[in-house]
């Protein structure tokens, strides 16, 4: 028998679960974060749609006693790409594309009993029974409509719209339709899974901040309350719990806590969180931008000035950093210095409306300072948090860095575990 492979699948040896996983098979099954689980007699499979979630889940498996790889070879578990097969050498599984009736192809892998080339896709003619998640149908599967978008091409093909519990919703810029990427809630047991949870919190907080501004402009009081409740009741406690637990050594933990605190107007608390983040990892441009903003909003222009200067040292091509420096000089009454900094900001980014508006403003109250440069969903080559939270590790685990969006939200969401079913497929040369 074999197990289905869709998106990026984590394949785990059952004998390793029995011998090494804390709590054994029952605990392993209870920790499966979505409805993609299926198994045969010797291996179990859990599937994901983004490298970050693979990284988080594998981190948890390692925390519970399993070993991913040693000397470049898979030990207790393997990461298998739907099209490319195992991402590292795996001597104990076979992988193949199987003909599924007359409708198309599915990918599957199974436990290897003989000696074969561990890097080859198995192509002998054979008929296999393939275990699938409960409720799986080919018509609604990634096998039928698989699409892989590389991370560096994400913004060219997809526009992020919103998060819906266990889904990220994007607009497909080619078709004009909404597509969905499943984002299961993976418990932050390891630093890798903590980082994934923190990135989700940060992105939602930024999304809520934009919605708060719209609701405030429109005078929608009930909407304002709902958005603030989500931040204060759900996101902030979750971020703080992670910063006290598996993320206690991550600068990113305290950055995300500060971000939510700053959006809620808890400026003194946010300042302390940003400073703690920078104490762990000093030269992160987004943290410096946020701290400058936080100090400026508390009318501490002299302190803000020092931080804005450091931000420019860290990233001299950041228009936001130069804009913040200008705002500090404006608050301190340094008109020539403010003008020079604004000119530099506009030169670096001529399309930046805030800096252009600040440059055209004559007197009056300073414009709002600039916060972080972009969302963590898009990534920032100047943001050292990306190294700390394991972006490179996610790419290594998943083989290639990107996501598997789909038009049907069914099968995308991370639902509770359920038993597996099966289909039949035939491999062809």
N, C-alpha and C positions, 0 to 999 in steps of 0.2 A: 504494500500500500504506500501512498505518498501523501504529501500535504500541499495545498494550494500556495502559490507565491504570487502576491500582488503588491504593487508599490514597492516599498522596502520592507522585507519580512525578517524578523528575528527568529531563527530556528534553534531550538534548544534540545539537547540530548536528555531523554527521560532518565537514563541511568545516572547522569550527573545531577539531575534534580533530586533523585532519591538519595544520593550519597552526600551531596554538598549543600543543597539549598536549605537554608534555615527554616525548619517547619515542614520540609518535604513537599510532596505533590500537592497536598491540600492548600498549603500556604502559597505555593506558586500560582495555582489557579485563582486563588482569592485576590492575588495582586495584579492579575491581568487587567489593564486599564480600559479596554474597549471590547467590541463585539467581533473582533477578527480572529479570535482563537479557534484553532482546529488542531487535531493531533491524529497520529496513527500509533502503532504499537511501540515505536522507538523514538520518535521526535515530536515536538510540539511547535506550533507556529503562532506568532502574533505579528500583525501587520501595521504599518504606519505610512503616512503620506508626506512627512518632512524629516530631514536628517536630524533636526533638533530633538524631535520626539524619539527617534531611534537612539540618539546619544543619551537622552534622559533615561530611557527604559533599560538600556544596557548598563548604564551606571548603577541603577537600582539592582539589577541582577548580580553585578559584581559585588555590591554592598552586601548581598545576601549569601555570598560564598562561591559564586560561579566565576570562571575565568574565560574571558573573551578570546584572547590570543596570546601566544607565547612564541617567540622567534619567528614571527610572521605567519604562524599557522593557527587556525581556529582550534580551540580546546574544547570547551563545554557548550559553546554556542557559536552560531555563524550569522552574519548579516548577508541577506541574499536579495539582489536587485531583480525586479520582475523580468528585465530583458537581458541583463549582463551576467546574472548568476552571482555566486559568492564574491564578496568584496575583498576577502583575503583567502589564501590557500586553505581549503578544507578537505581533508583526506577521508572524512567519514560521511559525506553526502554526495548524491548524484543530483544533477539539475538538468531539466529538459523543457523544451516547448512541446506541448502535446496538442494534437488535433482534437477539438471538442466537437464531436458530431460533424455537421456540415456548417455550423455557425461561426467557427473561428478557432482560435488557439487559446490555451491557458498555459501558464508556467507552473511547474511543480518541482518538488525535490523529495528525495527519499533517502533512507539510511543505506550506505554502501556496504555490501558484504564481501565484495571482491576487490582486487587491486586494479585500479584504472587511473588514468591521468587525472589528477585532482583539479586541473585547470580547464579541462575540456567540458563542453556541453554534450551530454549523452545523446546520441542520435540513433541508436539501434531501434529497430521496429519492436514495439512491445505494447501491451495493453495494460493499463494501470487503473486501479480504483484510487481516486484522489479525495482526501478528506477536505471539506470546506466548512466555513462558519455556518451556523444555523441561519436559515433564511436566505442563504446566498443563491442568486440566480445569475446566469451568464448575461442576460439582457440588461441587468442593472449593475454590472461589475466593472471594475477597472480593467479586467481582461478584455472586455469588448471595446471599451472607450478610453484606454490608457493614454494619457498625455503627460509627458515629463517636461517641466519648465526649469531650466537651469537658473541658479540663484542670481547670476550676473545678468540674466535676461528677464528677471521677474518684472521689473518696472516697465519694460518695453511691451510686455504682453498682458499684464494684469494690473488692475488698480484696486487697492484695498478699500473695502467699503465699511465693514463692521465685523465685530465678533458676536457670535450667538452661542453662548455656553460652550459646547465642544466643537464649534465650527468657526473657521475664518471664512468670511464671504468676500469674494473679489468680483470685479467686473472684467470680463474678458474683452479686451480692447479691440479684438478682431471680430468677434461675433456679436458684441453688444449684450451678451447674456451674463447672468450671474453664474459663478462657479464656486465650488465649495472645497475646502481642505479640512479634513478632520483633524482636530487637535484634542486628543483625550487628556483628561486630568490625571497626570502621572504624579503620584505622591513624591514630594521632594525629600527622598531618603538619602540621596548622594549629592555631591556638589553639582554634578552634571544635571540631575533632574531639578535641583534647586534653581540652577541658572535658567533652565527652560521655563519653569514656573514664573520666575522673575521677569523674563522677557515678555511673557504673556501679560503680566500685571502692568508692566510699563507701557506696553502698546495700548492696552485698554484705557489706562489712565490718560494717555495723550488724546485718545479718541474722545473720552468723556470731557476733557478740558475744552476741546473744540465745541462740543455740544453744549457745555455750560455757557460759553460765550454767546452762542446763538440763542439759547433760551433766555439769557439775561437781556440781550438786545431786544428780543421780542416780548419781554415782560411775562414769560411763562413761569409763574411761581411754583406750580405743582411739578413741572418738569425739572426745575432747578432743585427742588427738594429730592426728587427721585434720583437724580444724578449724583447729588452730594451724598445721599444715603448709600448708594452703591460704593462710592469711594471710601466713606468713613466706616461703614458697617462691614463691608466685605474685603475690599482690596487692601486697605491699610492694615487691618489685623493679620491678613494672610502674609503680607510682605514682612511685617514685624516678626511674625512667628518664624518665618524662614531665616531672617537675620539672626535669630536667637538659636536656631537649630543647625541644619545641614549647611546653611549659607553663612555661618558666623565668621568664616575666614574670607568671604568674598567681598571685595569693595563694592561690587555691583549690588549686593543686598542692601547696603546702607544708602546707595544712590537711589534705588527704587523707592525705599521708604521715604527718603527726602523728597522725591518727585511727587508722590501722593500727598505728602504733608504740605508741600508748596502749593499744589493745586487747590487744596482745602483752605489755604490761607494761614496755615500753622507755620509761620515764617521762622520763629525762633527754633522750633523743633526741626524744621527742614534744614536750617543753617547748621545745626549740630550734626545732623545725619550726613550732609554733604561733606563736612569737615572730617567726619569719621571715615567716610569712603575715601577721601583724598589722603588720609593718613596711611591707609593700606596701599593705595595705588595713586601716587601723586600727580601724574601727568596725563590725565584723561580730559580731553577737551570738553566733552559734554558735561562732566561734573563741574569743571571750572566755569562754564557758561551758566549753569544752573545756580552755582553759588554766587556769582556776580549778580545775577538777577535777584536772588533772595536778599542779598545785602542791600542792593539798590532799593528794593521795595520796603526795606526797614529804615531807609534814610541813613545809611552808613556809607556815604560816597567814598570816604578815604579808604576804608577797608575794601570796598568794591573795586576801587581803582587798582589796588595792589593785585587783586585776583585777576582782573581783566588784563593787566600787563603780563601776568604769568600765562594766561590763556594764549596770548599772542606769541609768547616765546615757544609754547608747545605747538601751536599751529598758526604760523604767520600768514597763511593764506585763508584764514577763516574770516569772512565778511562779518559774521555775527560777533566775533570777538572784537574786531575793530569798531563795530557799531556800539558795543557795550562800553568800550573805552571812551568813545565820544560822549555817551550818556553820562559817564562818571565825570568827565571834564565839564559838561554842561551843569551838572548838579553843584560842582565846585566853583563855577563861574570862570572856568578857564576857556575863554572863547577861541583864541587862536589854536590851542591844542585840540579842542573839540572839532573845529573846522578841518584841521589836518587829518584827524582820525576818520571823520565822515567821508572825506574825499578818498581816503584809502579804501574804506569799506565799499563805496560805490564803484571804485575802479576794479576791485576784486569781483564784485557781483553787480553789474549795472542794472539787472532786473529786480534787485531787492527793493521792494516798495517801502519797507519801513525805513531803511537807510536813506532812500531818496526823499521821503517825506520829512525825515529829521533834518536833512540837509537844506530843504526848502523852507523849514519853519523859522520864523523870526520871533525870538523871545518866547515868553510863556513857560508852561510846565514842560519838563522834559518828556519825551516819548518813552514808552515802556521799553525796558531793556530786553535783550534777546535771550531766549532759553535754549535748550538743546537743539542741535542742528537738524535732527531728523529722528524718525522712529527706529527702534531696534529691529523691526521687521525688515527694513530696507538694508540695514548695515551701514557702517561708516568706517572707511579705511583709516580715518584719523582718531578713531575711538578705541583706546586700548582695552576697554571692557570686553571687546569681541575676542581678544586672546584669552582673557581670564575666564570667560564663561564657556570656552570650548568650541568655538566656531571651527577651528582646524580639526579637532577631534570628531565633530559631527560629520565633516566631509570624509574623513578616513573610515568611519564606521559605515557610512552609507555608500561609499564608493564614489559617488559624484554628488555635488551639492546642488539641491534643487527640490522642487515639490511636485506632487501629483494631483493637480486640480481636477474636479469632475463637475458636470452640469447637474447631476442628480444628487440631492442631499442625502438620499437613502444610501446607506453603506458608507457614508463619509463620517457620520457622527460617531463619537466614542461612547458606545452604550455598554452596559454591564456584560460580563462574560455569559456566554450560553454554550450549550453543547454543540458539537460539530456534526455535519452531515457528510455526504459524499457524492461524487460524480465519477464518470468514467471518461478516460481520454486515451488516445493512441498516439504514440510518438512516431514521427516519420523522418527519414533521412533528408 
